[in-house]
Amino acid sequence: MEVSRLRQTLRRLSTLKLRLIEPPWLTPLAFPIWAESLRTQTLSSENWGDRIRRMVAELESRAEGKEPNRA
C-alpha cells in the first residue's frame, strides 16, 4: 500500500465539498438493505415476497424509462 498516495488522496478529498443527493427511488445498492429491513416490519397484509416482487417490477419499469403501474 502506498501511504503517500493515500495521504495525498485524503488531503484532496478533505478539501472537496460534500454533496448529499437523495434519489427519487431506491438505488441498486439500497434495494437489498431496504428489502431486509422489510422482513422485520409488518405494516400491511401483503407478504414480504409479494412486496419485494412488486418493488422489483416498479424499479425495473423506472430503469426502462417507463412510469410504473400502480394499482
C-alpha positions as CSV (number, residue, x, y, z in Angstrom):
1,M,0.0,0.0,0.0
2,E,1.3,3.4,-0.9
3,V,0.8,5.5,2.2
4,S,1.9,8.7,0.5
5,R,-0.7,8.3,-2.3
6,L,-3.4,7.5,0.3
7,R,-2.4,10.6,2.4
8,Q,-2.4,12.8,-0.8
9,T,-5.9,11.5,-1.8
10,L,-7.3,12.0,1.7
11,R,-6.0,15.6,1.8
12,R,-7.5,16.2,-1.6
13,L,-10.8,14.7,-0.6
14,S,-10.9,16.8,2.6
15,T,-10.9,20.0,0.5
16,L,-13.9,18.9,-1.6
17,K,-17.5,20.0,-0.7
18,L,-19.8,17.1,0.3
19,R,-23.0,16.8,-1.7
20,L,-25.8,14.6,-0.4
21,I,-28.3,13.7,-3.1
22,E,-31.5,11.9,-2.3
23,P,-32.6,9.8,-5.2
24,P,-36.3,9.8,-6.1
25,W,-36.4,6.0,-5.7
26,L,-34.3,3.1,-4.4
27,T,-30.9,2.6,-6.0
28,P,-29.5,-0.9,-6.8
29,L,-27.2,-0.7,-3.7
30,A,-30.0,0.4,-1.4
31,F,-32.5,-2.2,-2.5
32,P,-31.1,-5.2,-0.6
33,I,-30.9,-3.1,2.6
34,W,-34.5,-1.9,2.2
35,A,-35.7,-5.4,1.4
36,E,-34.0,-6.9,4.5
37,S,-35.5,-4.1,6.7
38,L,-39.0,-5.0,5.5
39,R,-38.5,-8.5,6.8
40,T,-38.9,-7.3,10.4
41,Q,-41.8,-5.0,9.7
42,T,-45.5,-5.9,9.4
43,L,-47.0,-2.7,8.1
44,S,-49.6,-4.3,5.7
45,S,-51.3,-7.6,5.0
46,E,-49.1,-8.0,1.9
47,N,-46.5,-10.7,2.4
48,W,-42.8,-9.9,2.2
49,G,-42.1,-11.8,-1.0
50,D,-45.1,-10.2,-2.8
51,R,-44.0,-6.7,-1.7
52,I,-40.4,-7.4,-2.9
53,R,-41.6,-8.7,-6.3
54,R,-43.8,-5.6,-6.7
55,M,-41.0,-3.2,-5.9
56,V,-38.6,-5.0,-8.3
57,A,-41.1,-4.6,-11.1
58,E,-41.5,-0.9,-10.3
59,L,-37.8,-0.3,-10.2
60,E,-37.3,-2.2,-13.5
61,S,-40.0,-0.1,-15.1
62,R,-38.3,3.1,-13.9
63,A,-34.9,1.8,-15.2
64,E,-36.5,1.3,-18.6
65,G,-37.8,4.9,-18.5
66,K,-41.5,3.9,-18.0
67,E,-43.8,5.0,-15.3
68,P,-44.6,2.1,-13.0
69,N,-48.1,0.6,-12.9
70,R,-49.8,1.5,-9.7
71,A,-52.8,-0.5,-8.6
